[in-house]
């Protein structure tokens, strides 16, 4: 089944649309297992979900798994993804922190940590919905170009492009960790449903490659074409590189803001 598209006029529209989809899942299945993403793109979506939680949508029975964590950063480090998720999302809801899972960036044995992370996902019955962002080079999680579609949670080296992009969060480029623990493409594609969010002109080329290009390791997000229930929620700028005339109306839906 081709990737489904929801194209919104603005980034705010992307956030509202994504949050609405996630909230509907939680209403149907209060004990759902969610896969979550850090980074700038989903922040507005998390704000919308916080609002829904304050309006009465309970998160206390949820279980969550995050995509990745920098190697070498402790959970309390201000740039760790554990700190990010606690600060941006978890601390503002009734979610139970012991049900939120993020790879341990300072695990003594990274391979053992990665195997254990996969085992936790399986023990929970798998992920119901995974929320993704995407890098300008087409990476999903920290599955950089060249990643195999069969990849599982593992320790990876980050590309120069990713290091440069993420350096804005650190005082110096040299401070950006060179490695990360990340779930694999196969781990992501095991989820029952996938939502990928992208906003801004800088993502347009990668979105076009992911949606309309061949399945290829040079654009890891392209492997999502093989998933049976994957939706890209895009703003108009991120969608600007798509040839919409070649996309069936069944695969495309404009969303009013």
N, C-alpha and C positions, 0 to 999 in steps of 0.2 A: 504494500500500500504506500503511495507517495506521502511525503511529509505534508501535513495539513498546515495551512497558513491562516493566521488572523492578523490583519494589518490595521494598525491603529494610527490615528493622525499624530499622536504625541507620545512621549515617554510616559507621561502620567496615565494615558490610556492603556499602555502596555501593562503598567502596574495594576491598574484596576481590573483589567481583564484576567490577568494571571491570578490575582488574589481571589477573584470570584470563582475561578475554576477550582482552586485549592479549597476554598471555603465550602463549596458544594460537596467535594469529596469528604471533608470532615463531617459535614452534616449527615451524610449517608453512612459514614464509617468513622465514628468518633475515636476508634482505636487504630486508625490508619498508620501506616509506616511511610514517612515522607523522606525523600532524599533532598538535601538542600545545598545551596551554593553560596559561597561568599563572594566578595568583589562588589564593585559599585553598582552593577546593573540591577540586582534584585533588591537593593535597599528600599526603594519606593514600594515594592511589593510587600516587603516585610512591614512597612509602616501601615499599609492597608490591612494586613492580617492582624496587626496589633489593635487597630481600630475595631475590627470584627470581633476580636477576643473581648475587648472592653464592652462591646455591645451584646455580649452574651454567648458567643460561640466558644465552647470550651476546648482547650488544648491539653487538658490534664492527662488524657489517655493516649496521646500521641507518642510515637517513637520516631526519632529522627536520626538520619545518618548524613554527615557532610562529606563532600567530595574529596577534600584534600587538606593537607597541613604542611607547612614549611618544615623541612628537616632542620633540626637544631634549635628551634624556638620552643621554649616552654609554654605551657598553657597560659601563664600569666603575662607573657610578653605582650606589649601593646600592639604588635603587628602580627601576632599569631591569629589564626582563623578561629580558634576557640575563644579568644578574647573578643574578636570581632562579632561572632555570633551571640555571645553572652551580652555584649554591650548594645548591639543593634536590634536584637530580636528577643532572645530568650528571657532576659531580665524584665521585660515589659509585658510578659504574658504569664498564664498559670501553668505553662509547660513545666514538667518535672525534669530538672537538670540531669538526674540519673538515667533518664530515658533519651538523652541526647548524646550521640556518638560522633566523635571526630578523631581521626588518627592521631596517635601520640607522636609528636615530632621529635621527642627526645628518647624514644624507646631504645633500649640498649641493643636490641636485636630487631632491626627494621623488618626483616623478612618474616619473623615470627609475629610482629605486630600486624603486618599486612594479612597474613593468613588468619589471624584472630579476628580481624575486622570483617573479612569475608564470612567467617563462621558466624559472627553475630548477626549479619544480614540474613543468612540462611535460617538461623534460629528464630528470627522474627517472622519468618514466612515470606521474605522478600519485600522489595520496595513497591508500594502501590503507585506512587507518583514521584518522579525525580524532576526537580527544578534545576535547569541548567542556564549558565551564561555561555559565552563563546569568545575566544580571543580573536584578535585581528588576523592571526595566522591559521584560524580554523580549529584551534585546540579546544577541547572540552575537558573540564577538570584540568589536570596538568598532563593530559595525554597530548603531547606535542606532535607536530608532523613527524611521520615515520612510525607512529604507534600502530600496533597490530589490532585488528578488530577482535581478536581473541584475548586481548590483554585483561589482566585482573589487577587487583590492588597491589601496588609495588612502589619501590623507591625509584625516582626518575631524576635525570638531569634536566634543568630548565634551559631553554634556548636563550640566546642573546636578546632576541626580540621580546620575549616574555620578561626577562630581567629588566630590560630598559623600560617596558611598560609599567612594571610594578615598582620601579625605583621611585615613583612619585610619592609612595607611601613611606619611604625611608629617607633618612638624612643624606645618605650618599649611596651611589650605585653599588659600591663595594659592600654595603651593609645588607643587600638583598641576598637571602639564602640561595645557594646555587642548586639545591636539590629540594625535592618535596616527596611526601608520601601521597599517592593519588589512587583513587579507585580506577579500574580499567574500563575500556570501552565495552567489553563484554559484561562487566558488572553493571554499568549504566543501562545497557540494552536488556538486561534481565528484568528491569522494572516493568510493571504492567502498563504504565503510561509515562510519557516524557513531555515536559513543557520546556522549550528553549526560548529564552528572552534575549532580544538584541535591540539596541537603540543606537542611533547616530550614524552619520555617514562613514565613519571609520570602519564599521562592520559590514558595509554593503558588499564589498567584493567577496569576503569570506562567506556571507550568507548566500550569495549567488552560486558560489562553488559548492556549498553544502547542499543546497536544494536542487540545483539543476546541472551540476557537474557529475562526473563519474564517481563511483565509490573508490576512494583512493587514500592511502596513508598520508599523502601530502596535505590533505584536509580531513583530519579526524572526524569532524562533525558530519562529513558526507556519509559516514557509516550509519547515521541515524535514518537514512532513507530505507534501510532494511527493517526498521522497527514497525510493528503493526499498528501502533497508536502513538505517534509523535506529532506534536504541534509546535510550530515556531510562531511566537507572538512578537511581532515586529512593529516599530514605528515606521513612518513613511520614509525616513532617511535610510534606515537599515534595509528597507525593502527596495530601495531605488535601483539596485543593480539587477533585479530580477526581470526576466522577460515574462511579464504576466500574461501575455497573449498565448504563451505555450503552456500555461497552467490551467487546468480545468476548473470550472466554477465550483465543483464539488470539493476541490482541495484548497479553495481560497474563500475567505470571508472577511469583508471589511467590517471593522468595529467602530461604531460612532463613539466619540469621546463625550 
